[in-house]
Amino acid sequence: MKPKYQIAVIGAGQLGSRHLQGLVRLGLPCEIHVVDPSQASLDVARQRADEVLGAGLHSLHFHQQIEALPAILDHTVIATAADVRLSVLRALLQGRTVRNILLEKVLFQRQSDYSAAAELLQQAGSRAWVNCPRRVFPIYETLRTFFLDDPLLHVDVRGGNWGLGCNSVHFVDIIAYLTGGSVHSISTALLDEGLIDSKRAGFKEFTGTLQGRCGDASFSLTAQRDSQAPLLLTLRGSRRSCLVDESSGRAFLCDPSDGGWRTVDFKAPMLSELATAVTQRILEDGTSALTPYTQSASYHLPLLQALTGHALPHLAGANDICPIT
């Protein structure tokens, strides 16, 4: 009988427990270790795993310390908050072989942490990706093909207060995927003054508009304060355009040379659904369609630099931290 894969999930909160639900659906036998200092979080994670756990295929273990993890891990998900992620990564790799790592975003709050993490990963020989999953949504694969012959010129993301600080990197990542370009020239000139409290205690959020460029395309990301407006993405080339409403699962594509508007219905996969296929490919092939760490860091850093500069006048204490997660 083939030995079981050794998998760890560090951070058993909302995201970590959804990753766990995906992992227990794997068709490969696994020893799954869940780590969180909070016993209450571990209890919730156990309950969520029990909802979908396949009979007899996997073994689950719950720990409150990283030191309890085995010396060799085939795959690890780090789903902690951004403020502790680097220290968790360092502790994980201390005296331990970790073949593959999936990091949640926002990666880190300090710009210097990105190079420190890259060095840790290189020294450990670990492959690492960042969980910005829109690039594996079928609808965005469709849009990449749709704009292949009419490259994107502008992308607008707009909606009610959707967590501009926390979630902008998701949209920058998908814009980079669609354009094949690098991210540069991010402006905070149209951000609202001041910060607001994040829905996650101890963190902050931004409202207003971020503007930037990715390759030859411009983009704007707008989170409207005190608004519940749905989040809409508008994408335009020189001839073709598209409106995406993820909440309703509908995209409207316009190509004047091909009869004008058409509607594409889609389902945005849940994290617990995506995690199964993503992890299976990583375990079997050592590859993933998700963004590699180095590439994702190049998207994070311009955003983090811009947001940190905007936040500084409104924060006390360390001047190199952007309090997002």
C-alpha positions in Angstrom: 0.0 0.0 0.0 1.3 3.4 -1.0 2.3 5.6 2.0 0.0 8.4 2.8 0.8 11.9 1.8 1.7 14.2 4.7 -0.2 17.5 4.5 -0.5 20.4 6.9 -2.9 23.3 7.2 -1.6 26.1 9.4 -4.3 28.5 10.5 -7.7 26.9 11.1 -9.9 30.0 10.8 -12.4 30.7 8.0 -9.9 30.2 5.1 -8.0 27.4 6.7 -11.1 25.3 7.5 -12.3 25.7 3.9 -8.9 24.5 2.6 -9.3 21.5 5.0 -12.7 20.7 3.5 -11.1 20.5 0.1 -8.2 18.4 1.3 -10.4 15.7 2.9 -12.1 15.3 -0.5 -8.8 14.2 -2.1 -8.8 10.9 -3.8 -5.3 10.2 -2.5 -4.7 8.8 1.0 -3.4 11.5 3.3 -2.3 12.2 6.8 -3.7 15.7 7.3 -2.3 17.8 10.2 -4.1 21.0 11.3 -2.3 23.6 13.4 -3.8 26.6 15.3 -3.1 28.0 18.7 -6.8 28.3 19.3 -8.6 25.2 20.5 -11.9 26.7 19.5 -10.7 27.2 15.9 -9.5 23.6 15.8 -12.9 22.4 17.0 -14.6 24.3 14.2 -12.2 23.0 11.7 -12.8 19.4 12.9 -16.6 19.9 12.6 -16.2 21.2 9.0 -13.9 18.4 8.0 -16.4 15.9 9.5 -19.1 17.3 7.2 -17.3 16.0 4.1 -14.7 13.5 5.3 -14.4 10.4 3.2 -14.7 7.1 5.0 -11.3 5.7 6.0 -9.2 7.3 3.3 -7.5 10.0 5.5 -6.3 10.5 9.0 -6.7 13.8 10.7 -4.6 15.3 13.5 -5.0 18.6 15.3 -2.2 20.4 17.0 -1.7 23.8 18.7 2.0 24.0 17.9 4.0 23.8 14.6 6.6 21.7 16.4 4.1 18.8 16.4 4.3 18.5 12.6 6.2 15.7 11.0 9.7 16.2 9.7 8.7 15.7 6.1 5.6 17.3 4.6 4.5 16.8 1.0 2.3 19.9 1.0 1.4 22.7 3.5 -1.2 25.5 3.4 -0.4 28.6 5.4 -3.7 30.3 6.0 -2.8 32.6 8.9 -3.2 36.3 9.0 -0.5 38.4 7.2 1.1 39.8 10.3 2.4 36.4 11.5 2.8 34.6 8.1 6.6 35.1 7.8 7.3 33.9 11.3 5.0 30.9 10.7 6.9 30.1 7.4 10.2 30.4 9.2 9.1 28.0 12.0 7.7 25.6 9.5 10.9 25.3 7.5 13.1 25.1 10.6 14.6 21.6 10.5 11.8 20.3 8.3 11.5 19.3 4.6 8.4 20.8 3.0 8.1 20.0 -0.7 5.2 22.3 -1.6 3.6 25.3 0.1 0.4 27.3 -0.7 0.3 30.7 0.9 -2.8 32.8 1.5 -2.8 36.4 0.7 -2.2 39.2 1.5 1.2 37.6 1.9 3.0 40.0 4.3 2.6 43.5 5.8 6.2 44.6 5.4 8.0 45.0 2.1 11.2 43.5 3.5 9.3 40.3 4.4 9.0 39.4 0.7 12.7 39.0 0.0 13.1 37.3 3.4 10.4 34.7 2.5 12.0 34.2 -1.0 15.3 33.4 0.7 13.7 31.0 3.1 11.9 29.1 0.3 15.1 29.0 -1.9 17.2 27.6 1.0 14.6 25.0 1.8 14.1 24.0 -1.8 10.3 24.3 -1.4 8.0 25.1 -4.3 5.5 27.8 -3.3 2.3 29.3 -4.8 -0.1 32.0 -3.7 -3.8 31.4 -3.5 -5.2 34.0 -6.0 -7.5 31.5 -7.6 -9.4 33.5 -10.2 -6.9 32.5 -12.8 -8.2 28.9 -12.5 -11.8 29.9 -12.8 -13.1 28.7 -16.2 -14.8 32.1 -16.9 -11.4 33.9 -16.8 -9.8 31.2 -19.1 -12.7 32.1 -21.5 -11.9 35.8 -21.2 -8.2 35.3 -21.8 -9.1 33.6 -25.1 -11.7 36.2 -25.9 -9.2 39.1 -25.6 -6.3 37.2 -27.2 -6.8 38.9 -30.6 -7.9 42.3 -29.0 -5.6 42.9 -26.1 -7.0 44.5 -23.0 -6.6 48.3 -22.7 -8.5 48.9 -19.5 -10.1 47.0 -16.6 -12.4 48.6 -14.0 -13.3 46.8 -10.8 -16.1 48.6 -8.9 -18.4 47.9 -6.0 -19.5 48.5 -2.4 -16.9 48.2 0.3 -15.3 44.9 -0.8 -12.0 45.2 1.1 -9.7 47.1 -1.2 -6.6 46.5 0.9 -7.2 42.8 1.4 -8.6 41.9 -2.0 -6.9 44.2 -4.5 -4.2 41.7 -5.2 -6.8 39.2 -6.4 -7.8 41.6 -9.2 -4.2 42.7 -10.0 -3.4 39.0 -10.3 -6.2 38.3 -12.7 -5.4 41.4 -14.7 -1.8 40.3 -15.0 -3.0 36.8 -16.1 -5.3 38.3 -18.8 -2.7 40.7 -20.1 0.5 38.9 -19.5 2.0 42.1 -18.3 3.9 43.3 -15.2 2.4 45.6 -12.6 3.6 49.2 -12.3 2.6 52.8 -11.7 0.1 52.3 -8.9 -1.5 55.6 -7.7 -3.4 56.3 -4.5 -4.4 59.8 -5.5 -8.1 58.9 -5.6 -8.2 56.9 -2.3 -10.5 58.3 0.4 -8.8 60.0 3.3 -8.3 57.9 6.4 -8.7 54.2 7.0 -11.6 52.2 8.2 -11.7 49.1 10.5 -11.5 45.8 8.7 -14.1 43.1 9.4 -11.1 41.2 10.8 -10.2 42.6 14.3 -6.9 44.5 14.5 -6.6 45.2 10.8 -7.5 48.2 8.6 -9.1 48.8 5.2 -9.1 51.4 2.4 -11.9 52.9 0.3 -11.8 54.9 -2.8 -9.9 54.1 -6.0 -6.5 52.6 -6.8 -5.2 53.2 -10.3 -2.4 51.5 -12.1 -1.0 49.9 -15.2 -0.3 46.3 -16.0 1.6 45.9 -19.2 -0.1 48.1 -21.8 -3.4 48.1 -19.9 -4.6 50.5 -17.3 -6.8 49.5 -14.4 -8.9 51.1 -11.6 -10.1 49.4 -8.5 -12.9 51.1 -6.6 -14.4 50.2 -3.2 -17.2 52.6 -2.4 -17.5 53.5 1.3 -20.9 52.8 3.0 -22.2 51.0 -0.1 -23.5 47.5 -0.7 -23.3 47.8 -4.5 -22.4 44.5 -6.2 -18.9 44.0 -7.4 -18.6 44.4 -11.2 -15.7 44.0 -13.5 -15.6 45.8 -16.9 -12.9 44.8 -19.4 -12.3 46.6 -22.6 -10.0 46.1 -25.6 -10.0 48.3 -28.7 -13.1 46.4 -30.1 -14.2 43.9 -27.6 -15.6 44.4 -24.1 -17.0 42.4 -21.3 -18.9 42.9 -18.0 -18.5 40.3 -15.3 -20.9 39.9 -12.4 -19.4 37.2 -10.2 -22.2 37.3 -7.6 -24.9 36.4 -10.2 -22.6 34.1 -12.2 -23.1 36.0 -15.5 -20.8 37.6 -18.0 -21.8 39.7 -20.9 -19.3 39.6 -23.8 -19.5 42.0 -26.8 -17.7 41.5 -30.1 -19.1 43.8 -32.8 -17.6 41.7 -35.5 -19.4 38.6 -34.3 -23.0 39.7 -33.7 -22.6 41.9 -30.7 -23.5 40.9 -27.1 -23.8 37.4 -25.8 -24.3 36.1 -22.3 -22.1 33.4 -20.6 -23.4 31.9 -17.4 -20.8 30.5 -15.0 -20.3 29.3 -11.4 -17.4 30.7 -9.4 -16.0 27.7 -7.6 -15.8 27.8 -3.8 -12.5 27.6 -2.0 -13.3 24.2 -0.6 -14.0 23.0 -4.2 -10.9 24.5 -5.7 -8.6 23.1 -3.0 -9.2 19.5 -4.0 -8.1 19.8 -7.6 -5.3 22.3 -6.9 -3.8 20.0 -4.2 -4.2 16.8 -6.2 -2.2 18.3 -9.1 0.5 19.6 -6.7 0.9 16.2 -5.1 0.9 14.2 -8.3 2.9 16.6 -10.6 4.5 19.2 -8.4 2.9 21.9 -10.5 0.0 24.3 -10.2 -1.9 26.9 -12.3 -1.9 29.2 -9.3 0.6 32.1 -9.2 4.2 31.1 -8.2 5.5 32.9 -5.1 8.1 35.1 -7.0 5.5 36.3 -9.5 2.9 37.0 -6.9 5.4 39.0 -4.8 5.9 41.2 -7.9 2.2 42.0 -7.8 2.0 42.4 -4.1 4.9 44.8 -3.7 3.7 47.8 -5.8 0.4 47.5 -4.1 1.9 47.3 -0.6 4.2 50.2 -1.3 1.3 52.4 -2.4 -1.0 51.4 0.4 1.7 51.8 3.1 2.4 55.3 1.9 -1.2 56.3 2.0 -1.7 54.7 5.5 1.3 56.1 7.3 -0.2 59.5 8.2 -3.1 57.7 9.9 -1.1 55.2 11.9 0.9 55.2 15.1 3.9 53.0 15.7 6.0 51.2 13.1 6.3 53.1 9.8 7.0 50.1 7.6 3.8 48.1 8.2 0.6 48.2 6.3 -2.1 46.7 8.6 -4.0 44.6 6.0 -4.5 40.8 5.8 
